[in-house]
C-alpha cells in the first residue's frame, strides 16, 4: 500500500510538469477558448504538486525506507515533528517545497482579475518557471527515487537540524525567495505587453512586500537558530549561504522603495523592472550556491556537479532572456524626468543605489574565492573583516538617508524648508555624537552608527508628531488625528532598522569572551559577574544521550542570579554530537555558556560570552517585518476602497 501511494506521488509530480509545459505554451495558440482555460491550469499544477508533496511527507511519517530520501534522512525512532520537517531538510525535499510554493503563487495569480492579454502572458512566464524547476526535480533530484536495497532502518537526521526552528525557517525563507518570482513574472509580462505604469506598480507592490517580509523573517529565524544552536557565539558569520539570502533581501528592499516611486510619481520604470529581474536572479544564484556545493558552507547540501549545472542553466536563462527583452523594449523608457535633489524621490534613489551596490559587494566577496580557485587553484576565505570594512560606510549612509526620506515632500522642497525640518534632529544627533566622543571615549565607528540610529528614531518621532498634529495642537482649529496606516508601517519598519543597528554595533564592539578549563567548584569571572562550575550530570533524551554542565551565576556581591545548564548531546544513530548552549537573557545583554570537552580530573573547557544588547538585533528585525505586515494591510485596504468607488 505504501509503495502504491508513493508511486502516485511520483506520477503526480510528472503530471505537474506536463501541465506546466502546457501552461507555458498555450499562450502561443490564440483563440478564445484558451483564455477561458488558462486560469484553471495553474490550479491543476498546484493541486498535483501538493498531492506529490503530501505523499512524500506520508513516506517520512510511515518510515517507508524503500524511498531513498527517507532512508537517508529519517529513522523510525525520530520524534514526529522531525519526521515531518525532515521532509525538507535535504536537497530533494526542499526543492519540492520550493516548487510547491512556486505553483501556489502561480495558482493565486491565476485567480486575480487582470487584463486578458497580460494575464495570459503572466501565466505563461510562470508556467515556464514551473517547468524548469519541475524538470530539475524530476530528472536530477527525484525525491521519490527508490533504494535498490531496502535497509531495516534509516540513517537519521543531522542532529543540528533536529530543532523546532527547522520546521519554520526554510518554508518562510522560500516564500521570500519564490515570492520574487512573482514580481519577476509581472515584469516580463509587462515588458512584452508594453504597459508599465502606476496601475502595474499597484498590482506588483503587495507581492514585493510579502516577499520582503518573508525574507526578513526567514533570515531572522536562521540567524537566531545559528546563535543558539551552533555554539560559536555569533549571530552572523558571513557564510556564503547566509550571503545568498542577504543579497536578495537587499535587492527586495531596494525594489520595495523603487516601486513606491513608480506608483506615486510614475518614475523609475526601467530601474524597477531591472530590480524585479535582478531580485529573482539573485534568489536563483543563492539556490545555486546552496545546492551545487561549489562553495563550501556549513549550510550547503552535498556537492553534485550535474544538478549544479542545471541550476546554473536555469539561472542563465532566467537572467539573460529577460535582460534581452529589457533591452529590446528600451523604447518604453524614453521619457526623461528631472528629479530635484531635495525630494523624497531623490532620497529613495540614493538609498536604492546604496542597497544595490552593497548587494554586489557581497556578491564579489562571496564568489571571489571560487573564481580564484578556478583561475589558479588558490584557496582563500573572504570573511567578516572584508564585509564589515567594505559595507560599513554604505550602511551608515543608509541610516542617514532613511531619516530624511519620510519627512520631505514628493514635489520640490526648498533648502529653507529642508533646514527648517531637520535643524533640531541634526542638532540633537550632533549633541549625542559629541557626548559619546568627548566623555566616553568610544570607538568612532560605533559612535557614528549609534548617533545615526538615534537620528533615525528622532526623525520617526517627529514624523509621528507632525502627522498626528501634536506639533500644532495649540494652534487655532488644530485637532489631533490618528496616524495613517501607511505612516504607521513606515515608522515601525524604520524604528526596527535603528533598533537592529544599535544591537548589531553594540554586540560587535563590546562583546566579551572567556575560555577556561575548570574543575567542579572553580569559578570564571566575566564582566561584573562570575560563574561557579558545579559539575556534570548525564541524562537520556528521546534519541540522544546528554552530558549537562551546571553553572551558578553570581553577581559581584556573591548573590545568586540564576543557574545555567550548557550541554553536549550524543546521537547514537547518527554517530554525531551537538553542543547545546545555555543563555541567560536580559535586555542589556546575553550571558552565553558553551560546554567543551574534558573530564572531572583534568577539568572541562568552558567558553563564556557576554553579548551586550544582542537581543535588539532580532527585536529590530521583527519590528521591520511587523512594519511590512502593516504595509501589506494598508495596501489591501487601499485597494478595497478603490474597488468600492
C-alpha positions in Angstrom: 0.0 0.0 0.0 2.8 2.4 0.9 4.6 1.7 -2.4 1.4 2.5 -4.3 0.9 5.8 -2.5 4.5 6.9 -3.2 4.2 5.9 -6.8 1.1 8.1 -7.1 3.1 11.0 -5.7 5.7 10.4 -8.4 3.1 10.3 -11.1 1.5 13.5 -9.8 4.9 15.2 -10.0 5.3 14.2 -13.6 1.7 15.3 -14.3 2.6 18.7 -12.8 5.5 19.0 -15.3 3.3 18.2 -18.3 0.6 20.7 -17.2 3.3 23.3 -16.6 4.6 22.9 -20.1 1.0 23.3 -21.3 0.6 26.4 -19.2 3.7 27.9 -20.8 2.8 27.1 -24.5 -0.9 27.7 -24.6 -0.5 31.4 -24.8 1.1 30.9 -28.3 -2.2 29.4 -29.6 -4.5 32.3 -29.9 -8.2 31.5 -29.5 -11.0 32.5 -27.1 -11.2 29.0 -25.5 -7.6 29.2 -24.4 -8.3 32.4 -22.4 -11.0 30.5 -20.6 -8.7 27.5 -19.9 -5.6 29.5 -18.9 -6.7 30.4 -15.3 -7.5 26.7 -14.5 -4.2 25.2 -15.5 -2.1 26.7 -12.6 -4.6 25.4 -10.1 -4.2 21.9 -11.5 -0.4 22.3 -11.4 -0.6 23.3 -7.8 -3.0 20.5 -6.9 -0.8 17.8 -8.4 2.3 19.3 -6.7 0.5 19.5 -3.4 -0.5 15.8 -3.7 3.0 14.9 -4.5 4.4 16.8 -1.5 1.9 15.2 0.9 2.8 11.7 -0.3 6.5 12.5 0.4 5.5 13.6 4.0 3.5 10.4 4.3 6.6 8.3 3.3 8.5 10.0 6.1 5.7 9.6 8.6 5.4 5.8 8.0 9.2 5.4 7.7 9.0 4.0 4.2 12.7 3.1 3.7 12.1 1.9 0.2 12.3 5.7 -0.6 16.0 6.6 -0.8 15.3 10.0 0.7 13.6 8.6 3.8 16.3 6.0 4.4 19.0 8.8 4.3 17.2 11.5 6.4 14.9 9.7 8.8 14.8 7.0 11.4 11.9 5.0 12.8 12.6 6.4 16.4 12.6 10.1 15.3 10.0 12.3 17.0 7.0 13.2 14.8 8.0 16.8 14.3 11.4 15.9 13.0 9.9 13.3 10.7 7.7 16.0 9.1 10.3 18.7 9.0 12.9 16.2 7.8 11.0 16.1 4.5 12.6 19.4 3.6 15.9 19.0 5.5 17.6 17.8 2.3 18.1 19.0 -1.3 15.3 16.9 -3.0 12.6 17.5 -0.4 13.4 21.2 0.0 13.3 21.6 -3.8 9.9 20.1 -3.9 8.8 22.5 -1.1 10.2 25.4 -3.3 8.1 24.1 -6.3 5.0 23.8 -4.1 5.3 27.5 -3.1 6.0 28.4 -6.7 2.9 26.7 -8.0 0.8 28.0 -5.2 1.7 31.6 -6.0 1.0 30.8 -9.7 -2.4 29.5 -8.8 -3.2 32.6 -6.8 -2.1 34.8 -9.7 -4.5 32.9 -12.0 -7.4 33.8 -9.8 -6.7 37.6 -10.0 -8.8 39.9 -12.2 -6.3 41.1 -14.7 -6.5 42.2 -18.4 -6.7 39.1 -20.6 -3.5 39.5 -22.6 -1.5 40.4 -19.5 -3.0 37.5 -17.6 -2.1 35.0 -20.3 1.5 36.4 -20.5 1.9 36.2 -16.8 0.6 32.7 -16.7 3.0 31.7 -19.5 6.1 33.1 -17.7 5.1 31.3 -14.5 4.4 28.1 -16.5 8.0 28.3 -17.9 9.4 28.7 -14.4 7.3 25.8 -13.1 8.5 23.7 -16.0 12.2 24.5 -15.4 12.1 23.7 -11.6 10.0 20.6 -12.1 12.4 19.3 -14.7 15.3 19.9 -12.3 13.4 18.0 -9.6 12.3 15.0 -11.7 15.5 14.5 -13.7 18.3 15.3 -11.3 16.7 15.4 -7.8 13.8 13.0 -7.7 12.5 12.8 -4.1 10.7 9.5 -4.9 13.8 7.7 -6.0 13.8 4.1 -4.8 16.5 2.3 -2.8 17.8 -0.9 -4.5 18.4 -2.5 -1.1 15.8 -1.5 1.5 17.5 -1.0 4.9 15.9 -2.1 8.2 16.1 1.4 9.4 17.2 4.9 8.3 20.4 6.8 8.9 18.6 9.6 10.8 18.6 13.3 10.5 21.6 15.5 11.1 21.5 16.4 14.8 21.9 20.1 14.4 18.8 20.1 12.1 16.7 18.4 14.9 15.4 21.7 16.1 11.9 23.3 16.1 13.0 26.3 14.0 13.8 23.8 11.2 10.0 23.4 10.8 9.6 27.1 10.1 12.9 28.6 8.8 13.1 27.0 5.3 9.4 27.4 4.4 9.4 31.1 5.5 12.7 31.8 3.6 11.4 30.0 0.5 8.2 32.1 0.5 10.5 35.2 0.2 12.7 33.7 -2.5 9.9 32.4 -4.6 7.8 35.5 -4.0 10.3 37.4 -6.0 9.4 35.1 -8.9 6.0 36.7 -9.0 7.4 40.3 -9.4 9.8 38.8 -12.0 6.9 37.3 -13.9 4.9 40.5 -13.7 8.0 42.4 -15.0 8.4 40.1 -18.0 4.7 40.1 -18.8 4.7 44.0 -18.6 7.7 44.3 -20.9 6.1 42.1 -23.5 2.8 43.7 -23.1 4.3 47.2 -23.3 2.5 48.7 -20.4 4.4 49.8 -17.3 2.6 52.4 -15.3 1.1 53.2 -11.9 -1.5 50.5 -12.1 1.1 47.9 -12.8 3.1 49.1 -9.8 0.0 48.9 -7.6 -0.5 45.3 -8.7 3.0 44.2 -8.0 3.6 46.0 -4.8 1.8 43.6 -2.4 3.9 40.7 -3.8 7.1 42.6 -3.2 6.0 43.4 0.4 5.1 39.8 1.0 8.5 38.6 -0.3 10.4 41.2 1.7 8.5 40.3 5.0 9.2 36.6 4.4 12.9 37.1 3.6 13.2 39.3 6.7 11.6 36.7 8.9 13.5 33.8 7.3 16.8 35.5 7.7 16.0 36.4 11.3 15.0 32.9 12.2 18.1 31.5 10.6 20.3 34.0 12.4 18.7 33.2 15.7 18.9 29.4 15.1 22.7 29.7 14.3 23.1 31.8 17.5 21.7 29.3 19.9 22.3 26.0 18.1 25.8 26.1 16.5 27.5 27.2 19.8 30.1 29.6 18.3 28.6 32.7 20.0 27.8 34.7 16.9 24.7 35.6 15.0 26.1 36.3 11.5 29.1 34.5 10.1 29.2 36.0 6.5 28.9 32.4 5.3 28.2 32.1 1.5 24.7 30.7 2.2 23.9 33.5 4.7 25.1 36.0 2.0 22.9 34.2 -0.6 19.9 35.1 1.5 21.1 38.6 2.3 21.6 39.7 -1.3 18.0 39.1 -2.5 16.8 40.8 0.7 18.9 44.0 -0.1 17.5 44.0 -3.7 14.0 43.4 -2.5 14.4 46.3 -0.1 15.5 48.5 -3.0 12.6 47.2 -5.2 10.1 47.9 -2.4 11.1 51.5 -2.3 11.5 51.8 -6.1 8.0 50.6 -6.8 6.6 53.2 -4.4 8.2 55.9 -6.6 6.7 54.3 -9.7 3.3 54.1 -8.1 3.3 57.6 -6.7 5.2 59.5 -9.4 5.2 57.2 -12.4 9.0 57.4 -12.5 11.9 54.9 -12.3 10.2 52.4 -14.7 13.3 51.0 -16.1 15.0 50.8 -12.7 12.0 49.0 -11.1 11.9 46.4 -14.0 15.6 45.8 -13.7 15.3 45.3 -9.9 12.5 42.8 -10.5 14.8 40.8 -12.8 17.9 41.1 -10.5 15.9 40.2 -7.3 14.8 36.8 -8.6 18.1 36.2 -10.4 20.0 36.7 -7.1 17.5 34.2 -5.5 18.4 31.7 -8.1 22.1 32.5 -7.5 21.5 31.7 -3.8 19.9 28.4 -4.9 23.0 27.6 -7.0 25.3 28.4 -4.1 23.3 26.2 -1.6 22.5 23.3 -3.9 25.5 22.9 -6.2 28.1 22.6 -3.4 30.7 24.6 -5.4 31.2 26.9 -2.4 32.0 25.4 1.0 29.4 26.3 3.6 28.1 24.8 6.8 24.6 25.3 5.4 25.0 23.8 1.8 23.9 20.5 0.6 26.3 17.8 -0.7 28.2 18.6 -3.9 26.5 17.5 -7.1 28.0 18.9 -10.4 25.1 17.6 -12.5 22.3 19.5 -10.6 24.7 22.4 -10.2 25.0 22.7 -14.0 21.2 22.5 -14.4 20.6 25.2 -11.8 23.3 27.4 -13.4 21.5 26.9 -16.8 18.2 28.0 -15.2 20.0 31.0 -13.7 21.5 31.9 -17.0 18.2 31.6 -18.9 16.2 33.5 -16.2 18.7 36.4 -16.3 19.9 36.6 -19.9 16.5 36.3 -21.7 14.7 38.9 -19.5 17.7 41.3 -19.9 17.5 40.8 -23.7 13.7 41.6 -23.6 14.5 44.6 -21.4 17.0 45.9 -24.0 14.6 45.3 -26.9 11.8 47.2 -25.1 14.1 50.2 -24.3 11.6 52.4 -26.2 9.2 52.1 -23.2 11.7 54.1 -21.1 12.5 57.0 -23.3 10.8 59.6 -21.1 13.3 61.6 -19.2 12.4 63.3 -16.0 14.4 65.7 -13.8 14.3 64.9 -10.1 15.2 67.7 -7.7 17.8 66.9 -5.0 15.6 67.9 -2.1 12.8 65.5 -2.7 11.5 62.2 -1.4 12.3 60.6 -4.8 16.0 61.5 -4.5 16.4 60.1 -1.0 14.8 56.8 -2.2 17.1 56.8 -5.3 20.2 57.3 -3.1 19.2 54.5 -0.8 18.4 52.3 -3.8 21.9 52.9 -5.1 23.4 52.1 -1.7 21.4 48.9 -1.3 22.3 47.6 -4.8 26.0 48.4 -4.5 26.0 46.7 -1.1 24.5 43.5 -2.7 27.2 43.5 -5.4 29.9 44.0 -2.8 28.6 40.9 -1.0 28.4 39.1 -4.4 32.1 39.8 -5.1 33.2 38.8 -1.6 31.2 35.5 -1.9 32.2 34.5 -5.4 35.8 35.7 -5.5 37.3 32.6 -3.7 35.5 30.4 -6.3 36.8 32.4 -9.3 40.3 32.5 -7.8 40.3 28.7 -7.3 39.2 28.2 -10.9 41.8 30.5 -12.3 44.9 29.4 -10.4 43.9 26.8 -7.9 44.4 29.1 -4.9 42.1 28.6 -1.9 41.2 31.6 0.2 38.5 32.6 2.5 36.8 36.0 2.5 35.4 36.6 6.0 33.8 39.1 8.3 36.7 41.7 8.2 36.2 42.3 4.4 32.4 42.6 4.6 32.3 44.8 7.7 35.0 47.1 6.4 33.5 47.5 2.9 29.8 47.7 3.9 30.0 49.8 7.0 30.2 53.2 5.1 27.2 52.2 3.0 25.1 51.1 6.0 25.9 54.3 7.9 24.8 56.3 4.8 21.6 54.3 4.6 20.7 55.3 8.2 21.3 58.9 7.4 19.1 59.0 4.3 16.4 56.8 5.9 16.0 59.6 8.4 15.4 62.1 5.6 13.0 60.4 3.2 9.8 60.1 5.2 9.8 63.8 6.3 10.1 65.5 2.9 7.7 66.0 0.0 7.4 64.2 -3.3 7.5 67.5 -5.1 10.3 70.0 -4.8 11.4 71.1 -1.4 13.2 74.4 -0.9 16.5 74.4 1.0 14.9 76.7 3.6 12.1 74.1 4.2 14.7 71.3 4.3 16.7 73.1 7.0 13.6 74.0 9.0 12.6 70.3 9.2 15.9 68.9 10.1 17.6 71.6 12.2 16.5 70.2 15.6 17.1 66.5 14.7 20.5 67.3 13.4 21.4 69.4 16.5 20.2 66.6 18.8 22.2 64.0 16.9 25.3 66.1 16.9 25.0 66.5 20.7 24.7 62.7 21.2 27.8 62.3 18.9 29.9 64.9 20.9 28.8 63.5 24.2 29.9 59.9 23.3 33.2 61.1 21.8 34.1 63.6 24.5 33.1 61.9 27.7 33.0 58.2 27.0 36.0 57.8 24.6 34.2 55.2 22.5 35.3 53.9 19.0 34.5 56.4 16.2 32.6 53.9 14.0 30.5 52.9 17.0 29.6 56.5 17.9 28.7 57.4 14.3 26.5 54.3 13.9 24.9 54.8 17.3 24.3 58.5 16.7 22.7 57.9 13.3 20.5 55.2 14.7 19.1 57.8 17.1 18.9 60.3 14.2 16.6 57.9 12.6 14.5 57.4 15.7 14.3 61.2 16.3 13.0 61.8 12.8 10.4 59.0 13.1 9.2 60.6 16.3 9.0 63.9 14.5 7.0 62.2 11.7 4.5 60.8 14.2 4.1 64.1 15.9 3.7 66.0 12.7 1.2 63.6 11.1 -1.0 63.5 14.2 -1.0 67.3 14.5 0.5 67.1 18.0 3.1 69.7 17.0 0.4 72.2 16.1 -2.1 71.2 18.8 -2.2 74.6 20.5 -2.8 76.4 17.2 -6.3 77.6 16.4 -8.6 74.9 14.8 -6.0 72.2 15.2 -7.2 68.7 16.1 -5.4 65.5 17.0 -5.7 62.9 14.3 -4.7 59.3 14.1 -1.6 58.1 12.2 -2.3 56.7 8.8 -1.7 53.0 8.2 1.0 53.8 5.7 2.9 56.1 8.1 2.5 53.5 10.9 4.1 50.9 8.6 7.0 53.3 7.8 7.5 54.2 11.4 7.6 50.6 12.7 9.8 49.3 10.0 12.3 52.2 10.2 12.4 52.1 14.0 13.1 48.4 13.5 16.2 49.3 11.4 17.5 51.6 14.1 16.9 49.1 16.9 18.7 46.4 14.8 21.6 48.8 14.2 22.0 49.6 17.9 22.1 45.9 18.8 24.5 45.0 16.0 27.1 47.7 16.6 26.9 47.2 20.4 27.4 43.4 20.2 30.2 43.9 17.6 32.2 46.4 19.6 31.7 45.4 23.3 31.2 41.6 23.3 33.4 39.7 25.8 34.8 36.2 25.6 36.4 34.0 28.2 37.8 30.4 27.6 39.0 28.5 30.6 39.4 24.9 31.7 37.7 24.4 35.1 37.1 21.7 37.6 34.0 21.3 39.8 33.9 24.1 42.4 36.1 26.5 40.4 34.9 29.9 39.1 35.1 32.0 35.9 34.9 35.8 36.0 33.2 37.7 33.2 32.3 41.4 33.4 31.0 42.2 36.9 29.7 38.7 37.5 31.2 35.3 37.9 30.2 31.6 37.3 30.9 28.6 39.6 31.1 25.3 37.8 29.1 22.8 39.9 29.9 19.7 37.8 28.4 17.3 35.2 25.3 15.1 35.2 24.1 12.7 32.5 20.6 12.3 31.1 18.9 10.2 28.5 16.9 12.1 25.9 14.3 10.8 23.4 17.0 9.9 20.8 20.3 11.1 22.4 22.5 10.9 25.5 23.1 14.2 27.2 26.0 15.4 29.3 24.8 18.5 31.2 27.0 21.1 32.9 25.7 23.0 35.9 26.8 26.7 36.3 25.8 29.1 39.1 25.8 32.7 38.1 26.5 35.2 40.9 26.9 39.0 41.0 29.8 40.9 42.5 28.2 40.7 46.0 28.0 36.9 45.8 24.2 36.8 45.3 22.9 34.0 43.1 21.3 35.4 39.9 20.4 32.1 38.1 21.7 28.7 37.2 22.8 27.7 33.6 22.9 24.3 32.1 25.0 24.0 28.9 25.1 20.5 27.5 26.6 18.2 24.9 24.4 15.6 23.2 25.5 12.4 21.6 23.2 11.0 18.9 24.0 7.2 18.7 22.0 6.6 15.5 23.7 9.4 13.5 27.0 9.0 15.5 27.3 12.7 15.8 27.3 15.1 18.8 26.0 18.6 19.2 26.6 21.5 21.6 23.5 22.9 23.3 24.3 26.4 24.7 22.9 27.9 27.9 21.8 31.5 27.6 20.9 33.9 30.4 18.9 36.6 28.6 18.4 40.2 29.7 17.6 43.3 27.6 21.0 44.7 28.5 22.8 41.6 27.1 23.1 37.8 27.0 25.4 35.7 29.0 26.2 32.7 26.8 27.8 29.5 28.0 29.2 26.6 25.9 30.4 23.3 27.4 33.5 21.8 25.8 35.5 18.6 26.2 37.1 17.3 29.4 36.6 15.2 32.5 36.3 15.7 36.2 40.1 15.1 36.9 41.6 17.4 34.2 38.7 19.8 34.1 36.2 20.9 31.4 36.7 23.6 28.8 34.1 26.3 29.1 33.5 29.2 26.7 31.6 32.1 28.2 30.5 35.1 26.1 28.8 38.3 27.1 26.8 39.8 24.2 25.6 43.4 25.1 22.2 44.3 23.6 22.3 41.3 21.3 18.5 40.7 21.6 17.9 44.1 19.9 19.2 42.5 16.7 16.2 40.1 16.4 13.8 42.6 18.1 14.7 45.1 15.4 14.3 42.6 12.6 10.9 41.5 13.9 9.8 45.2 14.0 10.9 45.5 10.4 8.7 42.5 9.5 5.8 43.9 11.5 6.1 47.2 9.6 6.0 45.2 6.4 2.8 43.4 7.5 1.2 46.8 8.4 2.2 48.0 4.9 0.5 44.9 3.4 -2.7 45.5 5.4 -2.7 49.2 4.4 -2.1 48.3 0.7 -5.0 45.8 0.9 -7.4 48.3 2.4 -6.4 50.9 -0.1 -7.3 48.6 -3.0 -10.6 47.7 -1.3 -11.5 51.4 -1.1 -10.6 51.9 -4.8 -12.7 48.9 -5.8 -15.7 50.2 -3.9 -15.5 53.7 -5.5 
